[in-house]
Every structure is written in C-alpha cells, then in structure tokens.
C-alpha cells in the first residue's frame, strides 16, 4: 500500500479518526490523572480496587468521613463520560467530582474504570460496568472482599449515575436490574447528566465503535418504551444543557420514560446557557456548584 494510501482518513468522528489501514487515532489529549488519596479538608478517603483481571476492570472507591465506626451509608455507582473513548475514574475532574459528591451527600461512591475504544470496542463498557455493579452486590451479605462496602454500604439505598456516555451506560444497568434483578440490592434511583442516546450525528460514531450493533434501533443506543418501562429503580433525575447537541435526546428520554408505563418518578433539570458537561472545566464555578447541589439533593432525598 502506497504511503499516501496508508495515511488516507476514511472515517472522521468527533473523538477519533480512522485511516485506510484501520488505524485509529484519538484526537483529544489524554486528561491528567491523580492517584487515590485522603482529602485533608473533607476527610474523604479513596482507593483503587481491581475487581477482575481478564479483562482487567477496576473501581475507585470514595468513602466519606464516618460519624460512627459502624455507620451505614448509601452507595452510588458512578460511570464517567468521555464518548466511550477517553477519561477514567482517575481523571482529575472525575476524581474531584466523586470526592465532592461523597462528602456533600454522605455516600460511598464507586467509580467504574471500564474498557475504552479502540483497545476494547463497545460493548466492553457495558459489560465492565455491569461486572462492577455485580461486584458491589456481592458485598450485600457482608461477606464481600472489600471492607469499605461490607462494613459501611447500605444496600437498600443504591444509586446509579453517570454523565454523557456514562449516563447511557447507567441506563443499561438500570434496565438489566429491572429485567434480571440484582439479589440483595435495592436500586433506589438513577441520575443521568447530559446523557448520550441516539438521535444525533454522533449515532454514526457509536455504531462504528460497536461492531456488533443492531442498527439505529439498537436498544443501547435508542431504548424503546418497553425497555424504559422495565427500569429497575424508583426515581430518575435527568440533566440537560441548553447549548448541548445532546439536549434533544435527553429531553426525548424524559418524555419517553413518562409515556412508557414505568411506575417511578422522573425529573428533568435544564442547565441554562451551558454546554455539554460544562462542570468538568471548573468544578468550583457557581453553575457547577448548582448542578452538584441538585445531584446531592437527589441522593439525600428520602
């Protein structure tokens, strides 16, 4: 193959481009990462735990300061965004976000480190995240391997949540819980922040990243009313951003969920004059604080 042909771009997507020889080049720089630590201001501790080796799946756990040695706390399984190709549970903005939520809401946060395209094409992200939720559930009887969960998690108050692509993944987890169950665990609610679903130009990118897709009606991309009716939680909170191309699909998800026959309650919040995942650029901004406050209030709601 001539050098010019090798470097010919055959597909160009928002987060990566594909060359004629099938090479994939990511176009966004890698986000700086931070190790687990103890926040000296809030007292939130964090640690990384490998839950599976083949393939490797890990989680970063955030434990807020305990009021009593045997205190039980709600648990949030959080799935980071990044278009299924970038970011990490150790990326600085997500580490800071999860630490803030853990401190403000008094919840244990389990942030999933799932496989990313192109090294691990979709559906790796869905399967890894389900494996993480199953691992969390394995502690419900007190015999799990991670003492922070066995000793301090209240498995009657479990939440799912994520932003962008992580919101999409969170939806699939809630659907699985509603379809096949999760013994020992009650999933109370789900939070979707600027979630990705089908209905925009980004559909083509998702279809390329998922070679086993079933087309534009793939339920992971475009969940139908029947699937939405089976969500395994009682409450859902959806955030959309006014200047986000995904605003329309977030609103569509909200409307479809209300029409589906699902028996829970759903709320939608619009972040006025904001772009997609704006808070990641400055978690200390006034608008980011408002979003986090609303996020935390949902977790603390009885």
Backbone as numpy.savetxt, mean C-alpha at the origin, in Angstrom:
# Nx Ny Nz CAx CAy CAz Cx Cy Cz
22.44 -7.90 -34.19 21.59 -6.70 -34.19 22.48 -5.45 -34.19
22.22 -4.55 -35.09 23.01 -3.33 -35.19 22.89 -2.51 -33.92
23.98 -1.78 -33.55 23.93 -0.97 -32.32 22.75 -0.02 -32.27
22.40 0.58 -33.41 21.27 1.52 -33.41 19.96 0.82 -33.09
19.82 -0.45 -33.57 18.61 -1.21 -33.29 18.54 -1.61 -31.82
19.69 -1.96 -31.24 19.72 -2.34 -29.83 19.20 -1.21 -28.95
19.54 0.01 -29.31 19.15 1.17 -28.50 17.83 1.80 -28.92
17.12 1.11 -29.78 15.82 1.62 -30.20 14.79 1.39 -29.09
14.08 2.45 -28.71 13.05 2.36 -27.67 11.75 1.92 -28.33
11.17 0.83 -27.83 9.92 0.31 -28.41 8.70 0.62 -27.55
8.92 0.86 -26.25 7.83 1.27 -25.36 8.37 2.34 -24.42
7.60 3.39 -24.21 8.00 4.43 -23.25 6.82 4.72 -22.34
7.04 4.50 -21.05 6.00 4.68 -20.05 6.45 5.73 -19.04
5.57 6.19 -18.17 5.96 7.24 -17.22 7.16 6.89 -16.33
7.32 5.61 -15.98 8.37 5.24 -15.03 9.52 4.45 -15.65
9.37 3.99 -16.87 10.44 3.21 -17.50 10.25 3.18 -19.01
11.35 2.82 -19.69 11.27 2.60 -21.14 11.86 1.24 -21.48
11.39 0.68 -22.57 11.77 -0.66 -22.99 12.46 -0.57 -24.35
13.65 -1.20 -24.44 14.41 -1.19 -25.69 14.06 -2.42 -26.53
14.49 -2.38 -27.79 14.16 -3.44 -28.73 14.69 -4.79 -28.29
15.83 -4.79 -27.55 16.40 -6.06 -27.06 15.79 -6.47 -25.72
14.67 -5.85 -25.33 13.89 -6.16 -24.11 14.48 -5.59 -22.83
15.57 -4.84 -22.93 16.09 -4.17 -21.72 15.06 -3.16 -21.21
14.99 -3.06 -19.89 14.11 -2.08 -19.24 14.97 -1.09 -18.49
14.75 0.18 -18.72 15.50 1.23 -18.03 14.53 2.11 -17.24
14.74 2.14 -15.93 13.92 3.01 -15.09 14.35 4.45 -15.30
13.38 5.34 -15.33 13.70 6.73 -15.66 13.72 7.65 -14.44
13.30 7.15 -13.29 13.34 7.96 -12.07 14.51 7.49 -11.21
15.23 8.41 -10.56 16.33 8.01 -9.68 15.80 7.28 -8.44
16.63 6.42 -7.89 16.22 5.69 -6.69 16.09 6.64 -5.51
15.03 6.46 -4.74 14.80 7.30 -3.56 15.76 6.90 -2.45
16.40 7.85 -1.76 17.28 7.51 -0.64 16.55 6.71 0.43
17.29 5.80 1.05 16.72 4.92 2.06 17.32 5.24 3.43
16.63 4.75 4.46 17.11 4.94 5.83 16.97 3.64 6.60
17.91 3.34 7.49 17.79 2.10 8.27 16.72 2.22 9.34
16.26 1.09 9.88 15.33 1.16 11.03 16.02 1.84 12.20
15.23 2.42 13.09 15.80 3.23 14.16 14.78 3.42 15.26
15.18 4.18 16.27 14.27 4.64 17.32 14.16 6.15 17.23
12.94 6.64 17.11 12.71 8.08 17.04 12.83 8.63 18.46
13.82 9.48 18.68 14.10 9.98 20.02 13.04 10.97 20.51
12.24 11.51 19.59 11.18 12.45 19.97 9.90 11.72 20.34
9.47 10.81 19.47 8.18 10.13 19.69 8.33 8.79 20.40
9.52 8.21 20.38 9.71 6.90 20.98 9.35 5.74 20.08
8.94 6.01 18.83 8.61 4.92 17.90 9.87 4.15 17.54
9.81 2.83 17.71 10.91 1.96 17.32 10.56 1.29 15.99
11.57 0.98 15.19 11.33 0.25 13.95 12.38 -0.83 13.77
12.00 -1.88 13.05 12.92 -2.98 12.74 12.49 -3.63 11.44
13.45 -4.24 10.76 13.17 -4.99 9.54 13.15 -6.48 9.85
12.17 -7.18 9.28 12.02 -8.62 9.50 11.82 -9.31 8.16
12.65 -10.30 7.87 12.47 -11.11 6.66 11.42 -12.17 6.97
10.37 -12.23 6.16 9.29 -13.19 6.42 9.30 -14.35 5.44
10.06 -14.21 4.34 10.15 -15.28 3.34 11.46 -15.13 2.58
12.09 -16.25 2.25 13.37 -16.19 1.56 13.29 -16.52 0.08
12.30 -17.26 -0.34 12.20 -17.64 -1.75 10.78 -17.42 -2.25
10.49 -16.28 -2.80 11.35 -15.10 -2.94 11.47 -14.33 -1.62
12.47 -13.46 -1.53 12.63 -12.71 -0.29 11.55 -11.64 -0.17
10.84 -11.69 0.93 9.84 -10.68 1.28 10.14 -10.24 2.70
10.13 -8.95 2.94 10.38 -8.45 4.28 9.37 -7.37 4.63
9.35 -7.00 5.89 8.50 -5.91 6.36 9.32 -5.03 7.29
8.95 -3.78 7.36 9.49 -2.88 8.38 8.36 -2.61 9.37
8.61 -2.93 10.63 7.59 -2.79 11.67 7.89 -1.55 12.50
6.85 -0.79 12.79 6.94 0.42 13.61 6.10 0.20 14.87
6.75 0.26 16.02 6.08 0.07 17.31 6.09 1.37 18.09
4.91 1.97 18.35 4.89 3.21 19.14 5.23 2.95 20.60
5.51 4.01 21.31 5.83 3.90 22.73 4.64 3.30 23.48
4.91 2.31 24.30 3.85 1.61 25.03 3.56 2.31 26.35
2.26 2.34 26.70 1.87 2.93 27.99 1.98 1.92 29.12
1.79 0.64 28.79 1.95 -0.44 29.76 2.69 -1.59 29.07
3.38 -2.44 29.81 4.18 -3.51 29.20 3.36 -4.48 28.35
2.09 -4.65 28.67 1.26 -5.62 27.94 0.21 -4.96 27.05
0.42 -3.69 26.73 -0.58 -2.96 25.95 -0.79 -3.59 24.57
-2.06 -3.67 24.17 -2.43 -4.16 22.84 -2.82 -2.96 21.97
-2.35 -2.98 20.74 -2.56 -1.85 19.84 -3.15 -2.31 18.51
-3.97 -1.47 17.86 -4.40 -1.79 16.50 -3.19 -1.94 15.58
-3.41 -2.57 14.43 -2.31 -2.81 13.50 -2.72 -2.35 12.10
-1.82 -1.64 11.44 -2.01 -1.21 10.06 -0.99 -1.90 9.18
-1.46 -2.68 8.20 -0.56 -3.19 7.16 -0.53 -2.15 6.05
0.64 -1.55 5.85 0.78 -0.46 4.89 1.56 -0.91 3.66
1.06 -0.54 2.47 1.69 -0.91 1.21 2.08 0.38 0.47
3.38 0.61 0.32 3.85 1.85 -0.29 3.52 1.91 -1.78
3.50 3.12 -2.31 3.29 3.33 -3.73 4.59 3.35 -4.51
4.49 3.77 -5.78 5.67 3.84 -6.63 5.48 3.20 -7.99
4.23 3.10 -8.43 3.96 2.58 -9.77 4.40 1.16 -9.99
4.54 0.39 -8.91 4.95 -1.02 -8.97 6.41 -1.20 -9.41
7.17 -0.08 -9.53 8.55 -0.18 -10.01 9.56 0.47 -9.06
9.13 1.25 -8.12 10.10 1.98 -7.30 9.59 2.20 -5.87
10.45 2.79 -5.08 10.25 3.03 -3.66 10.38 1.73 -2.86
10.25 1.87 -1.56 10.58 0.79 -0.64 10.02 1.14 0.72
9.87 0.13 1.56 9.47 0.40 2.95 10.56 1.19 3.69
11.79 1.16 3.17 12.89 1.89 3.79 13.17 3.24 3.12
12.40 3.58 2.06 12.55 4.90 1.45 12.22 5.96 2.49
13.02 7.01 2.54 12.90 7.99 3.62 11.47 8.53 3.79
10.78 8.96 2.72 9.44 9.52 2.95 8.47 8.50 3.53
8.57 7.24 3.11 7.65 6.22 3.64 8.02 5.83 5.07
9.31 5.78 5.38 9.71 5.51 6.76 9.16 6.61 7.69
9.33 7.86 7.28 8.86 8.99 8.10 7.34 8.96 8.22
6.65 8.70 7.11 5.19 8.66 7.14 4.69 7.58 8.10
5.24 6.38 7.99 4.78 5.29 8.86 5.09 5.57 10.32
6.24 6.19 10.58 6.59 6.54 11.96 5.63 7.58 12.52
5.28 8.57 11.70 4.33 9.60 12.14 2.97 8.98 12.45
2.50 8.09 11.57 1.19 7.46 11.78 1.21 6.59 13.03
2.27 5.83 13.21 2.37 4.97 14.40 2.29 5.80 15.68
3.02 6.92 15.70 3.04 7.77 16.90 1.70 8.45 17.14
1.13 9.02 16.08 -0.09 9.82 16.25 -1.32 8.96 16.51
-1.39 7.79 15.88 -2.57 6.94 16.02 -2.43 5.90 17.12
-1.21 5.67 17.59 -0.99 4.61 18.58 -1.25 3.24 17.98
-0.71 3.02 16.77 -0.90 1.74 16.09 0.45 1.15 15.72
0.49 -0.17 15.62 1.65 -0.85 15.05 1.49 -0.77 13.53
2.53 -0.32 12.85 2.51 -0.27 11.39 3.46 -1.33 10.85
2.95 -2.16 9.95 3.76 -3.16 9.27 3.81 -2.75 7.80
4.97 -2.26 7.36 5.13 -1.74 6.00 5.80 -2.80 5.14
5.17 -3.13 4.01 5.59 -4.28 3.20 6.67 -3.90 2.20
7.71 -4.72 2.14 8.76 -4.62 1.11 8.47 -5.70 0.07
7.80 -5.32 -1.00 7.35 -6.29 -2.00 8.20 -6.21 -3.27
8.12 -7.24 -4.11 8.90 -7.30 -5.34 8.45 -6.27 -6.36
9.42 -5.64 -7.02 9.16 -4.57 -7.97 9.52 -5.00 -9.40
8.78 -4.48 -10.36 9.12 -4.62 -11.76 10.38 -3.80 -12.04
11.31 -4.21 -12.92 11.24 -5.39 -13.79 11.81 -6.67 -13.19
12.51 -6.57 -12.05 13.11 -7.78 -11.48 12.06 -8.84 -11.20
10.91 -8.37 -10.71 9.81 -9.29 -10.40 8.51 -8.68 -10.92
8.10 -9.07 -12.11 6.88 -8.50 -12.71 5.65 -8.75 -11.85
4.62 -7.92 -12.09 3.30 -8.17 -11.51 2.87 -9.57 -11.96
2.37 -10.45 -11.09 1.69 -10.18 -9.81 2.54 -10.31 -8.54
3.87 -10.22 -8.63 4.70 -10.39 -7.43 4.27 -9.45 -6.32
3.94 -8.20 -6.66 3.56 -7.22 -5.63 2.32 -7.67 -4.87
1.36 -8.27 -5.58 0.13 -8.74 -4.93 0.41 -9.96 -4.04
1.19 -10.89 -4.58 1.45 -12.13 -3.84 2.32 -11.87 -2.60
3.32 -11.01 -2.75 4.18 -10.68 -1.61 3.40 -9.99 -0.50
2.50 -9.09 -0.89 1.72 -8.35 0.10 0.72 -9.28 0.80
0.14 -10.20 0.06 -0.75 -11.20 0.68 0.04 -12.08 1.64
1.26 -12.44 1.24 2.11 -13.25 2.12 2.40 -12.48 3.41
2.62 -11.18 3.30 2.88 -10.36 4.49 1.66 -10.32 5.39
0.47 -10.19 4.81 -0.75 -10.17 5.63 -0.97 -11.52 6.29
-0.72 -12.60 5.59 -0.83 -13.93 6.19 0.17 -14.10 7.32
1.36 -13.56 7.13 2.39 -13.63 8.19 1.92 -12.86 9.42
1.35 -11.69 9.22 0.77 -10.94 10.35 -0.27 -11.80 11.06
-1.16 -12.42 10.29 -2.24 -13.22 10.88 -1.72 -14.43 11.63
-0.54 -14.91 11.27 0.02 -16.09 11.95 0.35 -15.82 13.40
0.31 -14.54 13.80 0.60 -14.18 15.19 -0.67 -14.05 16.04
-1.83 -14.26 15.42 -3.09 -13.99 16.11 -3.30 -14.87 17.34
-2.73 -16.08 17.33 -2.91 -16.96 18.49 -1.78 -16.82 19.50
-0.90 -15.82 19.28 0.19 -15.56 20.23 1.42 -16.40 20.04
1.43 -17.25 19.01 2.56 -18.16 18.84 3.48 -17.77 17.68
3.28 -16.58 17.12 4.09 -16.15 15.98 5.53 -15.86 16.36
6.36 -15.66 15.34 7.80 -15.51 15.55 8.21 -14.10 15.97
7.35 -13.11 15.75 7.72 -11.72 16.03 7.04 -11.23 17.31
7.82 -11.01 18.39 7.22 -10.64 19.68 6.46 -9.31 19.65
6.87 -8.36 18.83 6.13 -7.09 18.78 4.68 -7.34 18.38
4.45 -8.30 17.50 3.09 -8.61 17.07 2.39 -9.54 18.06
3.07 -10.61 18.45 2.46 -11.56 19.38 2.06 -10.91 20.69
2.90 -10.00 21.17 2.66 -9.41 22.50 1.81 -8.14 22.47
1.78 -7.44 21.34 1.18 -6.10 21.38 0.13 -5.81 20.31
-0.08 -6.69 19.33 -1.07 -6.42 18.28 -2.45 -6.89 18.70
-3.44 -6.04 18.47 -4.84 -6.39 18.67 -5.39 -6.85 17.32
-5.55 -8.15 17.15 -5.94 -8.69 15.86 -7.44 -8.55 15.58
-8.14 -7.94 16.50 -9.53 -7.56 16.25 -9.64 -6.16 15.68
-8.50 -5.48 15.53 -8.47 -4.12 14.98 -7.32 -4.00 13.98
-7.48 -4.64 12.84 -6.47 -4.60 11.79 -6.97 -3.74 10.64
-6.07 -2.91 10.10 -6.39 -2.04 8.97 -5.45 -2.35 7.81
-5.93 -2.08 6.61 -5.12 -2.14 5.41 -5.02 -0.74 4.84
-3.88 -0.41 4.24 -3.78 0.92 3.65 -2.58 1.04 2.74
-2.67 1.98 1.81 -1.56 2.23 0.91 -1.87 3.41 0.01
-0.84 3.89 -0.68 -1.03 5.01 -1.59 -0.63 4.61 -3.01
-1.28 5.25 -3.99 -1.00 5.02 -5.40 -1.10 3.53 -5.73
-0.03 2.92 -6.27 -0.06 1.49 -6.54 -0.30 0.67 -5.28
0.17 1.17 -4.15 -0.06 0.47 -2.88 -1.52 0.48 -2.47
-2.27 1.50 -2.91 -3.71 1.51 -2.68 -4.39 0.42 -3.49
-3.93 0.26 -4.73 -4.45 -0.81 -5.58 -4.19 -2.17 -4.95
-2.98 -2.37 -4.46 -2.63 -3.64 -3.81 -3.48 -3.86 -2.57
-3.70 -2.79 -1.79 -4.51 -2.91 -0.58 -5.93 -3.37 -0.92
-6.49 -2.85 -2.01 -7.81 -3.30 -2.45 -7.82 -4.80 -2.69
-6.79 -5.32 -3.37 -6.77 -6.77 -3.66 -6.69 -7.58 -2.37
-6.01 -7.05 -1.36 -5.92 -7.74 -0.07 -7.29 -7.80 0.59
-8.00 -6.66 0.58 -9.34 -6.63 1.19 -10.29 -7.57 0.46
-10.14 -7.65 -0.86 -10.98 -8.57 -1.64 -10.67 -10.01 -1.25
-9.41 -10.36 -1.10 -9.04 -11.73 -0.72 -9.57 -12.07 0.67
-9.45 -11.12 1.59 -9.96 -11.36 2.94 -11.46 -11.63 2.89
-12.18 -10.85 2.10 -13.62 -11.05 1.99 -14.01 -12.31 1.25
-13.12 -12.80 0.40 -13.41 -13.98 -0.41 -13.05 -15.28 0.28
-11.87 -15.31 0.89 -11.39 -16.58 1.47 -11.14 -16.50 2.97
-11.25 -15.30 3.54 -11.09 -15.16 4.98 -9.65 -15.03 5.42
-9.47 -14.66 6.67 -8.16 -14.53 7.29 -8.32 -14.92 8.76
-8.21 -16.22 9.06 -8.51 -16.72 10.42 -7.78 -15.97 11.52
-8.54 -15.63 12.56 -7.97 -14.98 13.73 -7.86 -13.48 13.63
-8.22 -12.93 12.47 -8.02 -11.49 12.23 -9.34 -10.85 11.80
-9.62 -9.67 12.33 -10.74 -8.87 11.86 -10.17 -7.61 11.20
-10.38 -7.50 9.90 -9.97 -6.29 9.18 -11.10 -5.27 9.31
-10.83 -4.23 10.06 -11.85 -3.22 10.36 -12.01 -2.24 9.21
-10.90 -1.77 8.66 -11.00 -0.72 7.66 -9.86 -0.73 6.68
-10.02 0.08 5.62 -9.01 0.22 4.57 -8.91 1.69 4.18
-7.68 2.15 3.97 -7.42 3.53 3.56 -6.68 3.51 2.23
-7.26 4.16 1.23 -6.65 4.25 -0.10 -6.32 5.71 -0.36
-5.03 6.00 -0.51 -4.58 7.37 -0.75 -4.17 7.51 -2.22
-4.92 8.31 -2.97 -4.64 8.55 -4.39 -4.42 7.22 -5.13
-5.36 6.27 -5.00 -5.12 4.91 -5.50 -5.09 4.83 -7.02
-4.30 3.87 -7.50 -4.24 3.56 -8.92 -5.26 2.48 -9.26
-6.08 2.74 -10.26 -6.94 1.74 -10.87 -7.01 2.04 -12.36
-7.62 1.14 -13.13 -7.71 1.32 -14.56 -8.65 2.46 -14.95
-8.38 3.01 -16.13 -9.23 4.08 -16.62 -8.45 5.29 -17.09
-7.10 5.19 -17.13 -6.25 6.28 -17.60 -5.22 5.72 -18.58
-4.35 6.59 -19.07 -3.28 6.16 -19.98 -2.32 5.18 -19.29
-2.28 5.19 -17.97 -1.38 4.30 -17.24 -1.79 2.83 -17.34
-2.98 2.57 -17.87 -3.41 1.17 -18.05 -2.40 0.39 -18.88
-1.87 1.02 -19.93 -0.93 0.34 -20.82 0.33 -0.09 -20.06
0.76 0.75 -19.14 1.96 0.43 -18.36 1.70 -0.77 -17.45
0.55 -0.77 -16.78 0.22 -1.90 -15.89 0.12 -3.19 -16.69
-0.52 -3.15 -17.84 -0.67 -4.34 -18.67 0.69 -4.87 -19.12
1.63 -3.97 -19.42 2.97 -4.41 -19.82 3.69 -5.06 -18.63
3.54 -4.49 -17.44 4.23 -5.02 -16.26 3.65 -6.34 -15.78
2.44 -6.66 -16.24 1.75 -7.88 -15.81 1.50 -8.76 -17.03
2.49 -9.57 -17.42 2.34 -10.39 -18.64 1.15 -11.35 -18.58
0.74 -11.73 -17.38 -0.37 -12.69 -17.23 -1.72 -12.01 -17.13
-1.79 -10.73 -17.52 -3.04 -9.97 -17.36 -4.15 -10.56 -18.23
-5.39 -10.24 -17.82 -6.56 -10.68 -18.59 -7.22 -9.50 -19.30
-6.41 -8.48 -19.63 -6.92 -7.34 -20.37 -7.43 -6.22 -19.49
-8.10 -5.26 -20.10 -8.54 -4.07 -19.38 -9.58 -4.38 -18.31
-10.21 -5.54 -18.40 -11.19 -5.93 -17.38 -10.58 -6.81 -16.29
-9.26 -6.92 -16.28 -8.61 -7.66 -15.20 -9.08 -7.08 -13.87
-9.58 -7.90 -12.96 -10.17 -7.36 -11.72 -9.19 -6.63 -10.83
-7.90 -6.87 -10.99 -6.91 -6.13 -10.19 -6.76 -4.70 -10.73
-6.96 -4.54 -12.02 -6.87 -3.23 -12.66 -8.20 -2.49 -12.60
-9.27 -3.23 -12.83 -10.59 -2.62 -12.93 -11.61 -3.48 -12.19
-11.64 -3.41 -10.85 -12.55 -4.27 -10.08 -14.01 -4.01 -10.41
-14.76 -5.09 -10.59 -16.18 -4.97 -10.89 -17.02 -4.88 -9.63
-18.30 -4.63 -9.80 -19.21 -4.47 -8.66 -19.25 -5.72 -7.79
-19.19 -6.89 -8.42 -19.26 -8.14 -7.66 -18.05 -8.28 -6.74
-16.89 -7.92 -7.24 -15.68 -7.99 -6.41 -15.74 -6.95 -5.28
-16.19 -5.74 -5.61 -16.25 -4.70 -4.59 -17.23 -5.07 -3.48
-18.29 -5.77 -3.82 -19.28 -6.18 -2.81 -18.69 -7.14 -1.80
-17.56 -7.75 -2.14 -16.96 -8.77 -1.27 -15.78 -8.25 -0.45
-15.56 -6.95 -0.42 -14.45 -6.41 0.38 -14.58 -6.87 1.83
-13.49 -7.37 2.38 -13.52 -7.93 3.72 -13.20 -6.94 4.80
-13.87 -5.80 4.80 -13.70 -4.80 5.86 -15.00 -4.04 6.02
-15.09 -3.26 7.10 -16.32 -2.56 7.43 -16.33 -1.10 6.99
-15.15 -0.49 6.89 -15.07 0.94 6.58 -13.97 1.18 5.56
-14.17 2.15 4.68 -13.16 2.53 3.69 -13.07 4.05 3.64
-11.84 4.55 3.61 -11.56 5.98 3.43 -10.71 6.12 2.18
-11.15 6.99 1.26 -10.44 7.21 0.01 -10.04 8.68 -0.08
-8.76 8.91 -0.40 -8.28 10.27 -0.69 -8.07 10.40 -2.19
-8.49 11.53 -2.76 -8.15 11.87 -4.14 -7.57 13.27 -4.13
-6.71 13.57 -5.12 -6.10 14.90 -5.22 -6.65 15.62 -6.43
-6.96 16.89 -6.25 -7.63 17.66 -7.30 -6.84 17.69 -8.61
-5.51 17.77 -8.53 -4.68 17.90 -9.73 -4.00 16.59 -10.11
-4.60 15.48 -9.75 -4.05 14.16 -10.00 -4.84 13.51 -11.15
-4.13 12.95 -12.14 -4.80 12.24 -13.22 -5.60 11.04 -12.70
-5.20 10.52 -11.54 -5.90 9.36 -10.97 -7.12 9.76 -10.14
-7.39 11.06 -10.06 -8.56 11.52 -9.30 -9.83 10.88 -9.81
-9.97 10.78 -11.13 -11.20 10.26 -11.72 -11.41 8.78 -11.38
-10.32 8.00 -11.29 -10.50 6.58 -10.99 -10.74 6.37 -9.50
-10.18 7.24 -8.65 -10.48 7.17 -7.23 -11.94 7.47 -6.95
-12.46 8.48 -7.64 -13.89 8.82 -7.48 -14.77 7.72 -8.05
-14.34 7.12 -9.15 -15.11 6.02 -9.75 -15.17 4.83 -8.80
-14.05 4.52 -8.14 -14.02 3.43 -7.16 -15.03 3.70 -6.05
-15.04 4.93 -5.56 -15.97 5.34 -4.50 -17.42 5.13 -4.94
-17.75 5.59 -6.14 -19.12 5.47 -6.64 -19.51 4.01 -6.86
-18.60 3.23 -7.42 -18.90 1.82 -7.67 -19.06 1.05 -6.36
-18.23 1.39 -5.37 -18.33 0.70 -4.08 -19.69 0.96 -3.44
-20.17 2.20 -3.54 -21.49 2.52 -2.97 -22.62 1.75 -3.67
-22.45 1.49 -4.96 -23.49 0.82 -5.74 -23.40 -0.70 -5.69
-22.32 -1.22 -5.14 -22.01 -2.65 -5.28 -22.85 -3.57 -4.40
-23.46 -3.01 -3.37 -24.15 -3.85 -2.40 -23.29 -4.18 -1.20
-22.05 -3.71 -1.20 -21.18 -3.87 -0.02 -21.85 -3.21 1.18
-21.77 -3.86 2.32 -22.53 -3.42 3.51 -21.80 -2.42 4.39
-20.57 -2.06 4.03 -19.82 -1.15 4.89 -20.08 0.32 4.58
-19.27 1.20 5.22 -19.39 2.64 5.01 -18.13 3.16 4.33
-18.30 4.07 3.38 -17.17 4.61 2.63 -17.22 6.13 2.64
-16.05 6.74 2.80 -15.91 8.20 2.78 -14.87 8.57 1.73
-15.01 9.75 1.16 -14.00 10.24 0.22 -13.59 11.65 0.62
-12.30 11.93 0.54 -11.75 13.24 0.88 -10.94 13.73 -0.32
-11.21 14.96 -0.76 -10.44 15.53 -1.86 -9.42 16.52 -1.35
-8.17 16.31 -1.73 -7.09 17.22 -1.38 -7.05 18.33 -2.42
-7.60 19.48 -2.07 -7.77 20.58 -3.03 -6.44 21.16 -3.46
-6.35 21.41 -4.77 -5.19 22.08 -5.36 -3.89 21.31 -5.17
-4.00 19.97 -5.02 -2.81 19.15 -4.77 -2.61 18.14 -5.90
-1.34 17.72 -6.07 -0.97 16.73 -7.09 -0.87 15.35 -6.44
-0.61 14.36 -7.26 -0.52 12.98 -6.82 0.55 12.80 -5.74
0.14 12.24 -4.61 1.07 11.92 -3.50 1.94 13.11 -3.12
1.35 14.28 -3.09 2.06 15.53 -2.81 2.81 15.50 -1.48
2.26 14.80 -0.50 2.80 14.79 0.86 4.20 14.19 0.93
4.55 13.33 -0.03 5.87 12.69 0.00 7.00 13.70 -0.19
6.68 14.85 -0.80 7.70 15.88 -1.05 8.02 16.69 0.20
7.04 16.78 1.11 7.26 17.53 2.35 6.23 17.07 3.38
6.60 16.11 4.20 5.66 15.54 5.16 5.35 16.49 6.31
6.08 17.60 6.38 5.84 18.56 7.44 5.01 19.76 6.98
4.57 19.73 5.71 3.77 20.84 5.20 2.38 20.83 5.84
1.71 21.96 5.74 0.38 22.09 6.33 -0.60 21.11 5.68
-0.55 20.99 4.36 -1.47 20.10 3.65 -1.17 18.63 3.95
0.11 18.29 4.09 0.47 16.93 4.46 -0.03 16.61 5.87
0.11 17.57 6.77 -0.36 17.37 8.14 -1.87 17.15 8.17
-2.61 17.86 7.31 -4.06 17.67 7.25 -4.41 16.26 6.80
-3.71 15.79 5.77 -3.97 14.43 5.27 -3.65 13.38 6.34
-2.50 13.54 6.98 -2.11 12.58 8.01 -3.09 12.60 9.18
-3.57 13.79 9.54 -4.55 13.91 10.63 -5.82 13.15 10.28
-6.27 13.28 9.04 -7.49 12.57 8.63 -7.26 11.07 8.58
-6.11 10.67 8.13 -5.69 9.27 8.09 -5.71 8.69 9.51
-5.09 9.40 10.43 -4.99 8.96 11.82 -6.36 8.92 12.49
-7.19 9.91 12.20 -8.54 9.94 12.80 -9.35 8.72 12.40
-9.19 8.26 11.16 -9.88 7.06 10.69 -9.41 5.83 11.48
-8.10 5.76 11.75 -7.56 4.63 12.50 -8.03 4.63 13.95
-8.26 5.82 14.51 -8.64 5.93 15.93 -10.15 5.86 16.14
-10.88 5.91 15.05 -12.35 5.90 15.14 -12.86 4.57 15.68
-13.76 4.61 16.64 -14.33 3.38 17.19 -15.46 2.87 16.30
